[in-house]
Amino acid sequence: MRVDLSASTPITQPTDHPTASDVGRYLFGDFCFEPARDVLVHRQHGTEHKLEPKVAELLCLLLQHAGQVVEQDRLQQSLWPNLVVEQNSLYQLLTKLRRLLDDSTRQPTYIKTVPKKGYCWIAPVQREHASAPTLPVTPTQPSIPPSSSSGLRDRWQRLTRWHQVAMLSLLLIAMLGLRAVASFQDDEPPIAPVYQVSDVSYALGIEYAVDAHPSQNLLAYVKDIQRLEISDKQGQVLFYQQFANRIATPAWHPTQPQLAFWHYREDSCELRVVSAQGAVSHIATPHPCDEAKKPVWQSDEELVLVLKQQQTRQAYLYRLGTKEWVAIPLPLRADQRLVTAVRGWQGNVYYLVTDAQHNSQLIDLTGTVQLTWPYPVWLIAFDASQGAMITNDNAKHAALLAKRADGSSYSVFTTAQGLFTSVSADATGTLYAGLEAWEVDIRDKDNLPIFSTTSIDYLPVSNPLGETAFMSRRSGVCEVYLHSQNRISQLSHYQGYDYVNFLEWRPDLSMLLSNRDHDLVLYDRHSTLLQFPSQTQRALQNIGWVDNDTLFSFDGQTLRLYNLQGRVVQQHELAADNLYFDGQAQRWLVHQRQAWYQFAHSALAQPWPAIPALTLVVQLTAEQSHHMQNIRIRGNTLYWQSDWSKHDLIWQMPLDYPNHLSLLKSGNLIWHFDVTPHHELTIAQMDAMQGDIKRLQPTTKP
């Protein structure tokens, strides 16, 4: 059986098909789908897979319209009626479904993509009703609309010979005029390249953090978090190595087949250098860090390395021969922060920085500005053939843009099928980009998504009324939402790039508090009430409520208390890693030097010429305290999150028995968590469903 999809008529409105409730099950290929239970059964293996609700809905829609092209807008409207979701939400659902069916996008067995139209179920389907015989469903032959080319030809032939000659003469004069104008514009910028896109890798799994060797037929990338793969530029794997811990950001030497990459070990980052065959030539002494950026080769023996520790990024010059770390003193303003480093024009190293207004600059070691962008740039690579920096765009990071040293820019590539998370260019100008389809779901104790938006939902915080407030990027920016009485309402409406790290209910549950970068924001159940500055330029470590009328913020050096009008009513100096208020015991819990300490809230009523005496609560291990975040108290239990070798850990500690501390959950890519009033754990976890490497080959100019 063959279905011609080249000129199919899409389904834009519902057609008269049996609903999921009318059908007992669908049979197709090796599978059986039971819509009443949202269960997909592999008939040969006998295994059952419980589908997420939205995945099941999508499968139902496709099966009900087997053999017909269903438009993307129709699918989106059916799956998320009256709800704003990410642009690539539908693609992410399709990726999940294809993985379950082991279906290929190149040679599909079940779901075929019809470019610029939609999707079509192409496999034969049998419907089994509860009280009816099996009804075979054969994909129908779509109708082919008539061509309009013959009409254009008839109109041309009806013109007189004189009219035809006149029209051709005018066209020729216009072309000569344009060419004459172009000949006098010697200073016109180079024509932007046009790219042909193809797959380098498209197997199931996550391939990302790609780097192309500038001159040799070599690629390096990370697969599924802990595996380093080296391939040729056609995707043929030449070498791989599995590591016990997470690895990151491989980077080739500009001329030699030497590869540097990071290996996360406990609370440190370990730089490694290997050959194209995997032979280890260097292992650096592990350096304390929370995050490492892509290494940059400055010379054969020197690399520029950017590490993040305690909310601050620092650039170092690392010498392979002596294993020496030299801090690089970049001349940054107080409101600027370092993002990463990149090798650019004439092989020089440049530094990408952003400011408090989210403007980005590319500077050299002296602070001289080379390029600027009016938005946050976090993805950057240098294309030597064009003399241009390739970066993310200014919206949802679904496009690649290029900017030359003279400030001229051009679009490289745009996609709605995921997010670009890495990019690299070789000497020919061919780009290699990591394209990922992922989401962040808030999942319940059974690991099922609560909202099923296929978006980026995180920072959940529930209350005893059964409501959950959370943060989401479904509109493209960080917004606060409230899930109450089976309805989701949006409490904030922003257009900027401000990031939200914290969200807390007021003790009487009448308000919510969040940060927005360095600002603090109050909400009721309808909208934003007040936004005010926290009076710090440092990264906030924590915020929260002292009582119904008092808020607090802590930036690692200063504890500030505010009233509901946003005025600072108290300010105290305290150097610590983190801090949280225990309202029930009226005390402050202080995380410092791998231990929990405490002091009474009443101590803040006294003048503070010095830090009040801290009493030890419990000593912690390095694993329990490294990169501590997401601190919260539920009932009489303290919870927090740490990471060890980039593996996320959630801890619980009874405040009456602090020595009975225990590990509640561990996993990869856990963004946040919450504990409900019923002491059930919900987590916001990144689900990187698919990551492929794309080749963008420059072609002949149009």
Sequence and secondary structure as in RCSB ss.txt:
>XXXX:A:sequence
MRVDLSASTPITQPTDHPTASDVGRYLFGDFCFEPARDVLVHRQHGTEHKLEPKVAELLCLLLQHAGQVVEQDRL
QQSLWPNLVVEQNSLYQLLTKLRRLLDDSTRQPTYIKTVPKKGYCWIAPVQREHASAPTLPVTPTQPSIPPSSSS
GLRDRWQRLTRWHQVAMLSLLLIAMLGLRAVASFQDDEPPIAPVYQVSDVSYALGIEYAVDAHPSQNLLAYVKDI
QRLEISDKQGQVLFYQQFANRIATPAWHPTQPQLAFWHYREDSCELRVVSAQGAVSHIATPHPCDEAKKPVWQSD
EELVLVLKQQQTRQAYLYRLGTKEWVAIPLPLRADQRLVTAVRGWQGNVYYLVTDAQHNSQLIDLTGTVQLTWPY
PVWLIAFDASQGAMITNDNAKHAALLAKRADGSSYSVFTTAQGLFTSVSADATGTLYAGLEAWEVDIRDKDNLPI
FSTTSIDYLPVSNPLGETAFMSRRSGVCEVYLHSQNRISQLSHYQGYDYVNFLEWRPDLSMLLSNRDHDLVLYDR
HSTLLQFPSQTQRALQNIGWVDNDTLFSFDGQTLRLYNLQGRVVQQHELAADNLYFDGQAQRWLVHQRQAWYQFA
HSALAQPWPAIPALTLVVQLTAEQSHHMQNIRIRGNTLYWQSDWSKHDLIWQMPLDYPNHLSLLKSGNLIWHFDV
TPHHELTIAQMDAMQGDIKRLQPTTKP
>XXXX:A:secstr
     TT   B S  S   GGG SEEEETTEEEETTTTEEEETTT  EEE  HHHHHHHHHHHHTTTSEEEHHHH
HHHHSTT    TTHHHHHHHHHHHHHT  SSS SSEEEETTTEEEE S EEEE TTS  EEE          SHH
HHHHHHHHS HHHHHHHHHHHHHHHHHHHHHHHT TT      EEEEEEEE SSSBEEEEEE SSSS EEEEETT
TEEEEE TTS EEEEEE SS EEEEEE SSSSEEEEEEEETTEEEEEEEETT  EEEE   EE SEE   EE SS
SEEEEEEEETTEEEEEEEETTTTEEEE      TT EEEEEEE GGG EEEEEE TT  EEEE TT  EEEEESS
    EEEETTTTEEEEE SSSS EEEEEETTS EEEEEE SSSEEEEEEE TTS EEEEEEEEEEEEE TTS BS
S  SSBEEEEEE TTS EEEEE TTSS EEEEEETTEEEE     S      EEE TTSS EEEEETTEEEEE S
SSEEEEEE S SS   EEEEEETTEEEEE SSEEEEE TTS EEEEEE   SEEEEETTTTEEEEE SSEEEEEE
GGGGGS  SS    EEEEE  HHHHTT EEEEEETTEEEEEEEETTEEEEEEEESSSGGG EEEEEESSEEEEEE
 TT  EEEEEEEEEEEEEEEEEEE   
